[in-house]
Amino acid sequence: MNRVKELTGKGIRSVLMIGAGFTGAIAYFATGKMWAGVLGILFHAAVIYKLGDLWAPY
């Protein structure tokens, strides 16, 4: 049971934040604007944390 909490807790959020950085990089390269990349990171991070709070097992 501890392993499940470990995988669904902060560890998985760290992995998903790498995805947020990737999203920002794609937005930057697609538009050529730095602010679009930063906005992409912030939007992706907000969605990740909101979904993580909704489906947290504890």
PDB file of N, CA, C and O in Angstrom:
ATOM      1  N   MET A   1       0.820  -1.195   0.000  1.00  0.00           N
ATOM      2  CA  MET A   1       0.000   0.000   0.000  1.00  0.00           C
ATOM      3  C   MET A   1       0.870   1.268   0.000  1.00  0.00           C
ATOM      4  O   MET A   1       0.499   2.264  -0.623  1.00  0.00           O
ATOM      5  N   ASN A   2       1.996   1.246   0.674  1.00  0.00           N
ATOM      6  CA  ASN A   2       2.871   2.415   0.694  1.00  0.00           C
ATOM      7  C   ASN A   2       3.422   2.712  -0.694  1.00  0.00           C
ATOM      8  O   ASN A   2       3.638   3.870  -1.054  1.00  0.00           O
ATOM      9  N   ARG A   3       3.647   1.653  -1.468  1.00  0.00           N
ATOM     10  CA  ARG A   3       4.174   1.855  -2.823  1.00  0.00           C
ATOM     11  C   ARG A   3       3.160   2.604  -3.685  1.00  0.00           C
ATOM     12  O   ARG A   3       3.541   3.442  -4.502  1.00  0.00           O
ATOM     13  N   VAL A   4       1.872   2.308  -3.507  1.00  0.00           N
ATOM     14  CA  VAL A   4       0.832   2.998  -4.264  1.00  0.00           C
ATOM     15  C   VAL A   4       0.814   4.472  -3.894  1.00  0.00           C
ATOM     16  O   VAL A   4       0.721   5.327  -4.775  1.00  0.00           O
ATOM     17  N   LYS A   5       0.901   4.782  -2.615  1.00  0.00           N
ATOM     18  CA  LYS A   5       0.933   6.173  -2.181  1.00  0.00           C
ATOM     19  C   LYS A   5       2.167   6.880  -2.721  1.00  0.00           C
ATOM     20  O   LYS A   5       2.108   8.051  -3.095  1.00  0.00           O
ATOM     21  N   GLU A   6       3.275   6.171  -2.759  1.00  0.00           N
ATOM     22  CA  GLU A   6       4.510   6.766  -3.266  1.00  0.00           C
ATOM     23  C   GLU A   6       4.383   7.107  -4.750  1.00  0.00           C
ATOM     24  O   GLU A   6       4.826   8.169  -5.186  1.00  0.00           O
ATOM     25  N   LEU A   7       3.783   6.211  -5.516  1.00  0.00           N
ATOM     26  CA  LEU A   7       3.650   6.433  -6.953  1.00  0.00           C
ATOM     27  C   LEU A   7       2.598   7.481  -7.286  1.00  0.00           C
ATOM     28  O   LEU A   7       2.709   8.172  -8.299  1.00  0.00           O
ATOM     29  N   THR A   8       1.584   7.604  -6.448  1.00  0.00           N
ATOM     30  CA  THR A   8       0.523   8.555  -6.742  1.00  0.00           C
ATOM     31  C   THR A   8       0.715   9.880  -6.021  1.00  0.00           C
ATOM     32  O   THR A   8      -0.086  10.799  -6.193  1.00  0.00           O
ATOM     33  N   GLY A   9       1.756   9.989  -5.225  1.00  0.00           N
ATOM     34  CA  GLY A   9       1.996  11.220  -4.477  1.00  0.00           C
ATOM     35  C   GLY A   9       2.904  12.165  -5.225  1.00  0.00           C
ATOM     36  O   GLY A   9       2.705  12.414  -6.414  1.00  0.00           O
ATOM     37  N   LYS A  10       3.886  12.688  -4.548  1.00  0.00           N
ATOM     38  CA  LYS A  10       4.772  13.696  -5.126  1.00  0.00           C
ATOM     39  C   LYS A  10       5.642  13.142  -6.240  1.00  0.00           C
ATOM     40  O   LYS A  10       6.052  13.890  -7.127  1.00  0.00           O
ATOM     41  N   GLY A  11       5.934  11.850  -6.214  1.00  0.00           N
ATOM     42  CA  GLY A  11       6.787  11.278  -7.247  1.00  0.00           C
ATOM     43  C   GLY A  11       6.189  11.411  -8.626  1.00  0.00           C
ATOM     44  O   GLY A  11       6.873  11.812  -9.568  1.00  0.00           O
ATOM     45  N   ILE A  12       4.926  11.079  -8.755  1.00  0.00           N
ATOM     46  CA  ILE A  12       4.289  11.156 -10.062  1.00  0.00           C
ATOM     47  C   ILE A  12       4.111  12.606 -10.491  1.00  0.00           C
ATOM     48  O   ILE A  12       4.138  12.904 -11.685  1.00  0.00           O
ATOM     49  N   ARG A  13       3.929  13.506  -9.540  1.00  0.00           N
ATOM     50  CA  ARG A  13       3.811  14.918  -9.901  1.00  0.00           C
ATOM     51  C   ARG A  13       5.114  15.430 -10.489  1.00  0.00           C
ATOM     52  O   ARG A  13       5.103  16.245 -11.412  1.00  0.00           O
ATOM     53  N   SER A  14       6.229  14.963  -9.965  1.00  0.00           N
ATOM     54  CA  SER A  14       7.517  15.383 -10.512  1.00  0.00           C
ATOM     55  C   SER A  14       7.661  14.925 -11.953  1.00  0.00           C
ATOM     56  O   SER A  14       8.150  15.667 -12.804  1.00  0.00           O
ATOM     57  N   VAL A  15       7.236  13.708 -12.221  1.00  0.00           N
ATOM     58  CA  VAL A  15       7.298  13.179 -13.586  1.00  0.00           C
ATOM     59  C   VAL A  15       6.378  13.979 -14.495  1.00  0.00           C
ATOM     60  O   VAL A  15       6.741  14.281 -15.632  1.00  0.00           O
ATOM     61  N   LEU A  16       5.195  14.323 -14.011  1.00  0.00           N
ATOM     62  CA  LEU A  16       4.254  15.075 -14.832  1.00  0.00           C
ATOM     63  C   LEU A  16       4.710  16.507 -15.073  1.00  0.00           C
ATOM     64  O   LEU A  16       4.360  17.104 -16.092  1.00  0.00           O
ATOM     65  N   MET A  17       5.487  17.066 -14.150  1.00  0.00           N
ATOM     66  CA  MET A  17       6.004  18.410 -14.358  1.00  0.00           C
ATOM     67  C   MET A  17       7.033  18.441 -15.477  1.00  0.00           C
ATOM     68  O   MET A  17       7.212  19.468 -16.131  1.00  0.00           O
ATOM     69  N   ILE A  18       7.709  17.318 -15.699  1.00  0.00           N
ATOM     70  CA  ILE A  18       8.592  17.224 -16.860  1.00  0.00           C
ATOM     71  C   ILE A  18       7.751  17.359 -18.123  1.00  0.00           C
ATOM     72  O   ILE A  18       8.167  17.989 -19.095  1.00  0.00           O
ATOM     73  N   GLY A  19       6.563  16.759 -18.095  1.00  0.00           N
ATOM     74  CA  GLY A  19       5.633  16.897 -19.212  1.00  0.00           C
ATOM     75  C   GLY A  19       5.200  18.339 -19.416  1.00  0.00           C
ATOM     76  O   GLY A  19       5.007  18.777 -20.550  1.00  0.00           O
ATOM     77  N   ALA A  20       5.047  19.083 -18.319  1.00  0.00           N
ATOM     78  CA  ALA A  20       4.671  20.493 -18.430  1.00  0.00           C
ATOM     79  C   ALA A  20       5.776  21.271 -19.126  1.00  0.00           C
ATOM     80  O   ALA A  20       5.495  22.137 -19.955  1.00  0.00           O
ATOM     81  N   GLY A  21       7.017  20.976 -18.803  1.00  0.00           N
ATOM     82  CA  GLY A  21       8.135  21.632 -19.470  1.00  0.00           C
ATOM     83  C   GLY A  21       8.173  21.304 -20.957  1.00  0.00           C
ATOM     84  O   GLY A  21       8.496  22.156 -21.784  1.00  0.00           O
ATOM     85  N   PHE A  22       7.841  20.068 -21.283  1.00  0.00           N
ATOM     86  CA  PHE A  22       7.781  19.652 -22.679  1.00  0.00           C
ATOM     87  C   PHE A  22       6.675  20.403 -23.403  1.00  0.00           C
ATOM     88  O   PHE A  22       6.851  20.813 -24.550  1.00  0.00           O
ATOM     89  N   THR A  23       5.540  20.587 -22.747  1.00  0.00           N
ATOM     90  CA  THR A  23       4.436  21.341 -23.331  1.00  0.00           C
ATOM     91  C   THR A  23       4.857  22.779 -23.610  1.00  0.00           C
ATOM     92  O   THR A  23       4.539  23.336 -24.661  1.00  0.00           O
ATOM     93  N   GLY A  24       5.574  23.374 -22.662  1.00  0.00           N
ATOM     94  CA  GLY A  24       6.061  24.736 -22.860  1.00  0.00           C
ATOM     95  C   GLY A  24       7.042  24.830 -24.018  1.00  0.00           C
ATOM     96  O   GLY A  24       7.026  25.800 -24.776  1.00  0.00           O
ATOM     97  N   ALA A  25       7.892  23.828 -24.154  1.00  0.00           N
ATOM     98  CA  ALA A  25       8.855  23.818 -25.260  1.00  0.00           C
ATOM     99  C   ALA A  25       8.139  23.723 -26.604  1.00  0.00           C
ATOM    100  O   ALA A  25       8.521  24.394 -27.563  1.00  0.00           O
ATOM    101  N   ILE A  26       7.123  22.906 -26.674  1.00  0.00           N
ATOM    102  CA  ILE A  26       6.361  22.781 -27.919  1.00  0.00           C
ATOM    103  C   ILE A  26       5.669  24.098 -28.250  1.00  0.00           C
ATOM    104  O   ILE A  26       5.675  24.539 -29.399  1.00  0.00           O
ATOM    105  N   ALA A  27       5.069  24.725 -27.232  1.00  0.00           N
ATOM    106  CA  ALA A  27       4.396  26.008 -27.465  1.00  0.00           C
ATOM    107  C   ALA A  27       5.397  27.063 -27.932  1.00  0.00           C
ATOM    108  O   ALA A  27       5.095  27.867 -28.814  1.00  0.00           O
ATOM    109  N   TYR A  28       6.580  27.055 -27.342  1.00  0.00           N
ATOM    110  CA  TYR A  28       7.612  28.025 -27.742  1.00  0.00           C
ATOM    111  C   TYR A  28       8.052  27.804 -29.190  1.00  0.00           C
ATOM    112  O   TYR A  28       8.130  28.752 -29.971  1.00  0.00           O
ATOM    113  N   PHE A  29       8.337  26.561 -29.539  1.00  0.00           N
ATOM    114  CA  PHE A  29       8.814  26.290 -30.896  1.00  0.00           C
ATOM    115  C   PHE A  29       7.718  26.491 -31.931  1.00  0.00           C
ATOM    116  O   PHE A  29       8.005  26.855 -33.071  1.00  0.00           O
ATOM    117  N   ALA A  30       6.467  26.259 -31.550  1.00  0.00           N
ATOM    118  CA  ALA A  30       5.360  26.437 -32.493  1.00  0.00           C
ATOM    119  C   ALA A  30       5.089  27.911 -32.771  1.00  0.00           C
ATOM    120  O   ALA A  30       4.740  28.283 -33.891  1.00  0.00           O
ATOM    121  N   THR A  31       5.251  28.755 -31.740  1.00  0.00           N
ATOM    122  CA  THR A  31       4.911  30.168 -31.906  1.00  0.00           C
ATOM    123  C   THR A  31       6.132  31.069 -32.033  1.00  0.00           C
ATOM    124  O   THR A  31       6.046  32.146 -32.624  1.00  0.00           O
ATOM    125  N   GLY A  32       7.272  30.641 -31.485  1.00  0.00           N
ATOM    126  CA  GLY A  32       8.464  31.473 -31.489  1.00  0.00           C
ATOM    127  C   GLY A  32       8.438  32.554 -30.424  1.00  0.00           C
ATOM    128  O   GLY A  32       9.292  33.440 -30.415  1.00  0.00           O
ATOM    129  N   LYS A  33       7.473  32.490 -29.535  1.00  0.00           N
ATOM    130  CA  LYS A  33       7.333  33.496 -28.487  1.00  0.00           C
ATOM    131  C   LYS A  33       7.570  32.854 -27.118  1.00  0.00           C
ATOM    132  O   LYS A  33       6.956  31.844 -26.773  1.00  0.00           O
ATOM    133  N   MET A  34       8.475  33.465 -26.349  1.00  0.00           N
ATOM    134  CA  MET A  34       8.816  32.920 -25.042  1.00  0.00           C
ATOM    135  C   MET A  34       7.617  32.926 -24.102  1.00  0.00           C
ATOM    136  O   MET A  34       7.431  31.984 -23.332  1.00  0.00           O
ATOM    137  N   TRP A  35       6.803  33.975 -24.156  1.00  0.00           N
ATOM    138  CA  TRP A  35       5.657  34.052 -23.247  1.00  0.00           C
ATOM    139  C   TRP A  35       4.663  32.926 -23.505  1.00  0.00           C
ATOM    140  O   TRP A  35       3.995  32.476 -22.574  1.00  0.00           O
ATOM    141  N   ALA A  36       4.553  32.465 -24.741  1.00  0.00           N
ATOM    142  CA  ALA A  36       3.651  31.353 -25.040  1.00  0.00           C
ATOM    143  C   ALA A  36       4.165  30.068 -24.387  1.00  0.00           C
ATOM    144  O   ALA A  36       3.372  29.260 -23.905  1.00  0.00           O
ATOM    145  N   GLY A  37       5.480  29.878 -24.369  1.00  0.00           N
ATOM    146  CA  GLY A  37       6.053  28.712 -23.707  1.00  0.00           C
ATOM    147  C   GLY A  37       5.829  28.730 -22.213  1.00  0.00           C
ATOM    148  O   GLY A  37       5.479  27.712 -21.616  1.00  0.00           O
ATOM    149  N   VAL A  38       6.031  29.895 -21.604  1.00  0.00           N
ATOM    150  CA  VAL A  38       5.809  30.024 -20.155  1.00  0.00           C
ATOM    151  C   VAL A  38       4.336  29.830 -19.833  1.00  0.00           C
ATOM    152  O   VAL A  38       3.997  29.162 -18.856  1.00  0.00           O
ATOM    153  N   LEU A  39       3.462  30.404 -20.642  1.00  0.00           N
ATOM    154  CA  LEU A  39       2.022  30.234 -20.431  1.00  0.00           C
ATOM    155  C   LEU A  39       1.617  28.764 -20.579  1.00  0.00           C
ATOM    156  O   LEU A  39       0.758  28.277 -19.844  1.00  0.00           O
ATOM    157  N   GLY A  40       2.234  28.063 -21.527  1.00  0.00           N
ATOM    158  CA  GLY A  40       1.959  26.642 -21.692  1.00  0.00           C
ATOM    159  C   GLY A  40       2.365  25.834 -20.471  1.00  0.00           C
ATOM    160  O   GLY A  40       1.649  24.922 -20.059  1.00  0.00           O
ATOM    161  N   ILE A  41       3.515  26.167 -19.892  1.00  0.00           N
ATOM    162  CA  ILE A  41       3.975  25.482 -18.681  1.00  0.00           C
ATOM    163  C   ILE A  41       3.014  25.744 -17.531  1.00  0.00           C
ATOM    164  O   ILE A  41       2.627  24.814 -16.823  1.00  0.00           O
ATOM    165  N   LEU A  42       2.629  26.989 -17.340  1.00  0.00           N
ATOM    166  CA  LEU A  42       1.734  27.332 -16.240  1.00  0.00           C
ATOM    167  C   LEU A  42       0.366  26.675 -16.389  1.00  0.00           C
ATOM    168  O   LEU A  42      -0.198  26.180 -15.413  1.00  0.00           O
ATOM    169  N   PHE A  43      -0.162  26.670 -17.599  1.00  0.00           N
ATOM    170  CA  PHE A  43      -1.459  26.044 -17.837  1.00  0.00           C
ATOM    171  C   PHE A  43      -1.392  24.541 -17.585  1.00  0.00           C
ATOM    172  O   PHE A  43      -2.264  23.981 -16.921  1.00  0.00           O
ATOM    173  N   HIS A  44      -0.363  23.889 -18.111  1.00  0.00           N
ATOM    174  CA  HIS A  44      -0.204  22.450 -17.938  1.00  0.00           C
ATOM    175  C   HIS A  44      -0.043  22.104 -16.454  1.00  0.00           C
ATOM    176  O   HIS A  44      -0.639  21.140 -15.974  1.00  0.00           O
ATOM    177  N   ALA A  45       0.752  22.881 -15.736  1.00  0.00           N
ATOM    178  CA  ALA A  45       0.957  22.632 -14.310  1.00  0.00           C
ATOM    179  C   ALA A  45      -0.341  22.799 -13.531  1.00  0.00           C
ATOM    180  O   ALA A  45      -0.627  22.003 -12.637  1.00  0.00           O
ATOM    181  N   ALA A  46      -1.126  23.814 -13.853  1.00  0.00           N
ATOM    182  CA  ALA A  46      -2.402  24.028 -13.157  1.00  0.00           C
ATOM    183  C   ALA A  46      -3.343  22.852 -13.371  1.00  0.00           C
ATOM    184  O   ALA A  46      -4.007  22.403 -12.437  1.00  0.00           O
ATOM    185  N   VAL A  47      -3.400  22.361 -14.589  1.00  0.00           N
ATOM    186  CA  VAL A  47      -4.269  21.218 -14.885  1.00  0.00           C
ATOM    187  C   VAL A  47      -3.781  19.976 -14.141  1.00  0.00           C
ATOM    188  O   VAL A  47      -4.591  19.237 -13.581  1.00  0.00           O
ATOM    189  N   ILE A  48      -2.480  19.740 -14.127  1.00  0.00           N
ATOM    190  CA  ILE A  48      -1.921  18.574 -13.440  1.00  0.00           C
ATOM    191  C   ILE A  48      -2.259  18.610 -11.956  1.00  0.00           C
ATOM    192  O   ILE A  48      -2.717  17.611 -11.401  1.00  0.00           O
ATOM    193  N   TYR A  49      -2.041  19.741 -11.316  1.00  0.00           N
ATOM    194  CA  TYR A  49      -2.303  19.824  -9.877  1.00  0.00           C
ATOM    195  C   TYR A  49      -3.787  19.730  -9.568  1.00  0.00           C
ATOM    196  O   TYR A  49      -4.162  19.138  -8.556  1.00  0.00           O
ATOM    197  N   LYS A  50      -4.638  20.296 -10.409  1.00  0.00           N
ATOM    198  CA  LYS A  50      -6.085  20.206 -10.179  1.00  0.00           C
ATOM    199  C   LYS A  50      -6.555  18.758 -10.303  1.00  0.00           C
ATOM    200  O   LYS A  50      -7.313  18.277  -9.461  1.00  0.00           O
ATOM    201  N   LEU A  51      -6.115  18.071 -11.336  1.00  0.00           N
ATOM    202  CA  LEU A  51      -6.512  16.668 -11.504  1.00  0.00           C
ATOM    203  C   LEU A  51      -5.924  15.797 -10.397  1.00  0.00           C
ATOM    204  O   LEU A  51      -6.570  14.859  -9.930  1.00  0.00           O
ATOM    205  N   GLY A  52      -4.706  16.108  -9.983  1.00  0.00           N
ATOM    206  CA  GLY A  52      -4.100  15.362  -8.884  1.00  0.00           C
ATOM    207  C   GLY A  52      -4.863  15.526  -7.585  1.00  0.00           C
ATOM    208  O   GLY A  52      -4.974  14.576  -6.809  1.00  0.00           O
ATOM    209  N   ASP A  53      -5.389  16.706  -7.336  1.00  0.00           N
ATOM    210  CA  ASP A  53      -6.181  16.934  -6.128  1.00  0.00           C
ATOM    211  C   ASP A  53      -7.544  16.248  -6.209  1.00  0.00           C
ATOM    212  O   ASP A  53      -8.071  15.788  -5.196  1.00  0.00           O
ATOM    213  N   LEU A  54      -8.101  16.181  -7.386  1.00  0.00           N
ATOM    214  CA  LEU A  54      -9.418  15.539  -7.545  1.00  0.00           C
ATOM    215  C   LEU A  54      -9.349  14.037  -7.289  1.00  0.00           C
ATOM    216  O   LEU A  54     -10.240  13.473  -6.653  1.00  0.00           O
ATOM    217  N   TRP A  55      -8.302  13.392  -7.779  1.00  0.00           N
ATOM    218  CA  TRP A  55      -8.221  11.941  -7.709  1.00  0.00           C
ATOM    219  C   TRP A  55      -7.151  11.440  -6.737  1.00  0.00           C
ATOM    220  O   TRP A  55      -6.653  10.324  -6.885  1.00  0.00           O
ATOM    221  N   ALA A  56      -6.801  12.248  -5.759  1.00  0.00           N
ATOM    222  CA  ALA A  56      -5.818  11.816  -4.755  1.00  0.00           C
ATOM    223  C   ALA A  56      -6.425  10.683  -3.920  1.00  0.00           C
ATOM    224  O   ALA A  56      -7.562  10.793  -3.462  1.00  0.00           O
ATOM    225  N   PRO A  57      -5.669   9.591  -3.722  1.00  0.00           N
ATOM    226  CA  PRO A  57      -6.223   8.445  -2.987  1.00  0.00           C
ATOM    227  C   PRO A  57      -6.296   8.658  -1.477  1.00  0.00           C
ATOM    228  O   PRO A  57      -6.859   7.815  -0.779  1.00  0.00           O
ATOM    229  N   TYR A  58      -5.760   9.727  -0.960  1.00  0.00           N
ATOM    230  CA  TYR A  58      -5.788   9.955   0.484  1.00  0.00           C
ATOM    231  C   TYR A  58      -6.204  11.354   0.796  1.00  0.00           C
ATOM    232  O   TYR A  58      -6.284  11.728   1.966  1.00  0.00           O
TER     233      TYR A  58
END
